[in-house]
Amino acid sequence: MVYDFHTHTTLSDGSLSPMELIRRACVAGYRAVGLADHGALGSIPRFAQELSQDCAVARDRWGIMALPGIELTHVPAAAVAEVARAAKEAGLWLLIVHGETISEPVEEGTNLAAVGCGDVDILAHPGLITLEEAELAARNGIFLELSAKPNHTAANGHVAKMARLAGAKLIVNSDNHDIDFLSEEQARRMVLAAGVEEGDVEEVLQINPRLLLEKVLPKGI
């Protein structure tokens, strides 16, 4: 089974409509897929309406756990908590924060703001995350992402190391903007390449995604 909680559609900079992305994930054998387009406060109402409807139809008719979400991207660090709360209140299940990658001008302090916010579920591609930030993520139940996106993979080894030292949970995501769906074997090799021990691969690829689903799914789903 493959789980991927970080994908993008035509609602932001992806090339597939939400429904086509879900369908392709379904055909690829995914157990769950999160639709988390780039957005900020102004994007929330539109994302909540469109993604919630399409994901509901897919869950009902195709049996894939499709999750409506958002990736808060270049939101001022001081506003992360406020915008995250608004997204959850609007009905978006999955809250990702675009972390301080080594290749993009994300505001310093974004990682810290994200791991300090209880409404955040995943800190995506957090770059040179500090041990203190990873420890805060562990305390708040926030998952740290190992990213398959080429310009973010260089920091995966560092992220995995900080997570191990801090006891934070890792999650593997594709950050898919097109049809770049990860296979189970690709995900496994990516985890090993990040320096995760062989005996811990199952935890990252199977146990942690289930824990994340338990965290984000509304009661009764």
C-alpha positions as CSV (number, residue, x, y, z in Angstrom):
1,M,0.0,0.0,0.0
2,V,1.2,3.5,-0.8
3,Y,0.2,6.6,1.1
4,D,0.9,10.2,-0.2
5,F,-0.3,13.2,1.7
6,H,1.3,16.0,-0.4
7,T,0.1,16.5,-4.0
8,H,-0.8,19.5,-6.1
9,T,-3.6,20.1,-8.6
10,T,-4.7,22.8,-11.0
11,L,-6.0,24.7,-8.0
12,S,-2.4,25.9,-7.6
13,D,0.6,24.8,-9.7
14,G,-0.3,21.2,-10.5
15,S,-1.2,19.9,-14.0
16,L,-4.1,17.6,-13.1
17,S,-7.5,18.5,-11.9
18,P,-8.3,17.3,-8.4
19,M,-10.5,14.4,-9.7
20,E,-8.0,13.3,-12.2
21,L,-5.2,13.3,-9.7
22,I,-7.3,11.2,-7.3
23,R,-8.2,8.8,-10.1
24,R,-4.6,8.3,-11.1
25,A,-3.6,7.7,-7.5
26,C,-6.3,5.2,-7.3
27,V,-5.1,3.3,-10.4
28,A,-1.6,3.5,-9.0
29,G,-2.7,1.5,-6.0
30,Y,-2.7,4.3,-3.4
31,R,-4.5,3.7,-0.1
32,A,-4.7,7.4,0.6
33,V,-3.9,10.6,-1.1
34,G,-3.8,14.1,0.3
35,L,-4.6,17.1,-2.0
36,A,-2.7,20.0,-0.5
37,D,-2.4,22.8,-3.0
38,H,-0.3,25.9,-2.3
39,G,-2.4,28.6,-0.6
40,A,-2.8,31.1,2.1
41,L,-5.8,32.7,3.9
42,G,-7.5,33.9,0.7
43,S,-7.4,30.4,-0.8
44,I,-9.1,28.6,2.0
45,P,-12.8,29.0,1.0
46,R,-12.2,27.9,-2.6
47,F,-10.1,24.9,-1.6
48,A,-12.5,23.8,1.1
49,Q,-15.5,23.9,-1.3
50,E,-13.9,22.3,-4.3
51,L,-11.6,19.7,-2.7
52,S,-14.1,18.6,-0.1
53,Q,-16.7,17.8,-2.8
54,D,-14.3,16.0,-5.1
55,C,-12.7,14.0,-2.3
56,A,-16.1,12.9,-1.0
57,V,-17.2,11.6,-4.3
58,A,-13.9,9.7,-4.8
59,R,-14.0,8.2,-1.3
60,D,-17.6,7.0,-1.9
61,R,-17.2,5.6,-5.4
62,W,-13.6,4.5,-5.6
63,G,-12.8,3.6,-2.0
64,I,-9.6,5.7,-1.9
65,M,-9.1,7.8,1.2
66,A,-8.9,11.2,-0.5
67,L,-8.1,14.0,1.9
68,P,-8.9,17.7,1.2
69,G,-6.1,19.9,2.5
70,I,-3.8,22.8,1.9
71,E,-0.1,23.6,2.0
72,L,0.4,27.0,3.6
73,T,3.1,28.5,1.3
74,H,5.0,31.6,2.0
75,V,2.6,32.6,4.8
76,P,4.3,35.0,7.2
77,A,5.6,33.0,10.1
78,A,3.7,35.1,12.6
79,A,0.4,34.3,10.8
80,V,0.9,30.5,10.5
81,A,-1.2,29.6,13.5
82,E,-4.0,32.0,12.6
83,V,-4.2,30.7,9.0
84,A,-3.9,27.1,10.0
85,R,-6.8,27.4,12.4
86,A,-8.9,29.1,9.7
87,A,-8.2,26.2,7.3
88,K,-9.3,23.5,9.8
89,E,-12.4,25.5,10.8
90,A,-13.3,25.7,7.1
91,G,-13.3,21.9,6.8
92,L,-9.9,21.2,5.3
93,W,-8.7,18.0,7.0
94,L,-5.0,18.1,6.2
95,L,-2.8,21.0,7.1
96,I,0.7,21.1,5.6
97,V,3.2,24.0,6.0
98,H,5.8,24.6,3.3
99,G,9.0,24.4,5.3
100,E,12.3,26.3,5.0
101,T,13.7,24.4,2.0
102,I,17.3,25.0,1.0
103,S,16.2,26.2,-2.4
104,E,13.4,28.7,-1.8
105,P,13.0,32.1,0.0
106,V,10.8,30.8,2.8
107,E,10.8,33.2,5.7
108,E,13.1,32.3,8.6
109,G,11.0,31.2,11.5
110,T,8.4,29.3,9.4
111,N,9.6,25.9,10.6
112,L,9.4,27.0,14.2
113,A,6.0,28.5,13.8
114,A,4.7,25.3,12.1
115,V,6.0,22.8,14.7
116,G,4.6,25.0,17.5
117,C,1.1,25.0,16.0
118,G,-1.2,22.1,17.0
119,D,-3.3,22.5,13.9
120,V,-0.4,21.6,11.6
121,D,-0.2,18.0,10.6
122,I,3.0,17.9,8.4
123,L,6.0,20.2,8.0
124,A,6.9,19.7,4.4
125,H,10.6,19.6,3.2
126,P,11.9,21.5,6.3
127,G,15.4,21.8,5.0
128,L,18.0,22.4,7.7
129,I,15.5,21.9,10.6
130,T,17.1,22.3,14.0
131,L,17.1,19.7,16.7
132,E,15.0,22.0,18.9
133,E,12.4,22.3,16.1
134,A,12.3,18.6,15.6
135,E,11.8,18.0,19.3
136,L,8.9,20.5,19.3
137,A,7.4,18.6,16.3
138,A,7.7,15.4,18.3
139,R,5.9,16.9,21.3
140,N,3.1,18.3,19.2
141,G,2.6,15.2,17.0
142,I,3.7,16.9,13.8
143,F,5.1,14.7,11.1
144,L,8.3,15.7,9.3
145,E,8.4,15.1,5.6
146,L,11.0,13.2,3.5
147,S,10.3,14.7,0.1
148,A,10.7,13.1,-3.3
149,K,10.8,16.5,-5.1
150,P,14.3,16.7,-6.7
151,N,15.2,20.2,-5.3
152,H,14.3,19.1,-1.8
153,T,15.8,15.7,-1.5
154,A,19.3,17.0,-0.7
155,A,18.1,17.7,2.9
156,N,16.3,14.4,3.5
157,G,19.3,12.9,5.3
158,H,19.5,15.8,7.7
159,V,15.7,15.7,8.3
160,A,15.9,12.0,9.0
161,K,18.8,12.5,11.4
162,M,17.0,15.3,13.3
163,A,13.8,13.2,13.5
164,R,15.7,10.2,14.9
165,L,17.5,12.3,17.6
166,A,14.3,14.1,18.5
167,G,11.9,11.1,18.3
168,A,9.8,12.9,15.7
169,K,7.8,10.9,13.2
170,L,8.8,10.9,9.5
171,I,6.4,10.7,6.5
172,V,7.2,10.2,2.9
173,N,5.5,12.3,0.3
174,S,6.0,12.9,-3.5
175,D,5.1,16.6,-3.6
176,N,3.6,15.6,-6.9
177,H,2.7,18.3,-9.4
178,D,2.1,16.1,-12.4
179,I,1.9,12.3,-12.8
180,D,5.0,11.6,-10.6
181,F,3.4,9.1,-8.4
182,L,5.7,7.2,-6.1
183,S,5.7,3.4,-6.2
184,E,6.1,1.5,-3.0
185,E,9.6,0.4,-4.0
186,Q,10.6,4.0,-4.9
187,A,9.4,5.2,-1.5
188,R,11.3,2.4,0.2
189,R,14.5,3.3,-1.6
190,M,14.0,7.0,-0.8
191,V,13.7,6.2,2.9
192,L,16.9,4.1,2.9
193,A,18.7,6.8,1.0
194,A,17.9,9.3,3.7
195,G,19.8,7.1,6.2
196,V,16.8,5.4,7.9
197,E,17.7,2.0,9.2
198,E,16.3,-1.0,7.4
199,G,14.4,-2.0,10.5
200,D,12.6,1.4,10.7
201,V,11.4,1.5,7.1
202,E,8.1,-0.2,7.8
203,E,7.4,2.4,10.5
204,V,7.9,5.3,8.1
205,L,6.0,3.8,5.1
206,Q,3.1,2.0,6.8
207,I,2.8,2.7,10.5
208,N,3.2,6.5,10.4
209,P,0.8,7.1,7.6
210,R,-1.9,5.2,9.5
211,L,-1.2,7.3,12.6
212,L,-1.5,10.4,10.5
213,L,-4.8,9.2,9.2
214,E,-6.1,8.6,12.7
215,K,-5.1,12.2,13.6
216,V,-6.7,14.0,10.6
217,L,-9.8,12.0,9.8
218,P,-13.1,13.4,11.2
219,K,-15.0,11.2,13.5
220,G,-17.3,8.8,11.6
221,I,-15.2,8.6,8.4
